[in-house]
Each structure stands twice: as structure tokens, then as C-alpha cells.
Amino acid sequence: MAITQNGLRNTITTTLENPQGAILRNITMSIDIKQKNSNKTYYSKEINQLKFAPNTTFDYQWPINKEFEAGSYEATLHIKADGFEKEWNKSFEMEAKKVKDLNKSTVSPTDNNADLQMYILMGIIAVLILLIILILIKVRRRKADEK
């Protein structure tokens, strides 16, 4: 486990390996990261329909979409594929200096209300479009009545 950035977005990288001589298909992979000695979930995600090439090792990057928080963490990674299932627990540390450096350069949202703000903005735009449509209908009716 390592904290990194990809395209200036904060990610947690896990190294995965398929030592078998066959392609693993229909993979479901989930990760759950909690603060150590706490039940507070820092990050949780599940992805489906992955495939791993045979005899390969690669780094999978989990997009965090928020600023890193320094501290000790426990990650649980669960992988399930055709007839294969495995779970790992890994402790890792987010060091304050590295967290500070990465958070300075990230474009990840820092406001937990970003989704709420987006929905409010979309609602306002929808209301404005509806008002414009209603005004256009009213103007056309007036013109039709004048004829």
C-alpha cells in the first residue's frame, strides 16, 4: 500500500499479482480502509468485471477523490474471481510530510459537500430552463391570441 497521485488525483496503490498461467476473469475486487484502532471508514470501494493477464504483476490505483489524512490505517482487500477468492489485511502509514506534499498538488475535491453543491447547481439550472420554457409558451399563446 502506498499513497500516490495519478493525474494530480490522490490514489492509494496496491500491487496485485496473478502468478497463475491463466487469465483471471470476472474479478470483483473491493477495498475497505479504516483508521487503525477505530471503526471509522476512511475509504471503501468495489469494482467489477476486471481481468488479469497470466503471470503478471501490476499496481492498481484506487482513486480517493479527497485529501489524504495522516495517520495509521488498516486496509482489507478482497478479490473474488472464477473459483478463486482471497482476502488480505495490510497495515500502512500515511506520513504527515508526504500527505502535506501530495495534498498541496492534488486536484481532488477538498469539500465533502461537492456533490451536494453540484446537485443544487443542477437544480437551479433545471428551474431556469423550465422558467424559460414557460415564458416562451406564454409569449407564443399571446401571439396566437392576437391573430
DADAZI-V189408 format. One record per backbone hydrogen bond with DSSP energy under -1.0 kcal/mol. NH is the residue of the N-H (numbers start at 0). CO is the residue of the C=O. E is the energy in kcal/mol with one decimal. If there is no record, write none. Layout:
nh	co	e
NH	CO	E
NH	CO	E
//
This chain:
nh	co	e
1	12	-1.3
3	10	-2.8
5	8	-2.2
10	3	-2.7
11	61	-2.0
12	1	-3.1
13	59	-2.6
15	57	-3.2
17	55	-3.1
23	51	-2.1
26	49	-2.3
27	79	-3.0
28	46	-2.5
29	77	-2.6
30	44	-2.6
31	75	-1.9
32	42	-3.4
33	73	-2.4
34	39	-1.9
35	71	-2.8
37	34	-1.2
41	32	-3.0
42	32	-1.7
44	30	-2.2
46	28	-3.0
49	26	-1.8
51	23	-2.2
54	19	-2.0
55	17	-1.3
57	15	-2.5
59	13	-3.3
61	11	-2.9
63	9	-2.6
70	93	-1.9
72	91	-3.0
73	33	-2.7
74	89	-3.4
75	31	-2.3
76	87	-2.5
77	29	-2.8
78	85	-2.9
79	27	-2.6
80	83	-3.4
81	24	-1.2
83	80	-2.1
85	78	-2.6
87	76	-2.7
89	74	-2.7
91	72	-2.3
93	70	-3.1
98	94	-2.7
99	95	-2.5
100	96	-2.3
101	97	-2.7
102	98	-2.7
103	99	-1.5
104	100	-1.0
106	7	-2.9
113	110	-1.6
116	112	-2.7
117	113	-2.1
118	114	-2.4
119	115	-2.3
120	116	-2.4
121	117	-2.6
122	118	-2.3
123	119	-2.4
124	120	-2.4
125	121	-2.4
126	122	-2.3
127	123	-2.4
128	124	-2.5
129	125	-2.3
130	126	-2.4
131	127	-2.3
132	128	-2.4
133	129	-2.5
134	130	-2.4
135	131	-2.5
136	132	-2.3
137	133	-2.3
138	134	-2.5
139	135	-2.2
140	136	-2.2
141	137	-2.0
142	138	-2.1
143	139	-2.3
144	140	-2.4
145	141	-1.9
//
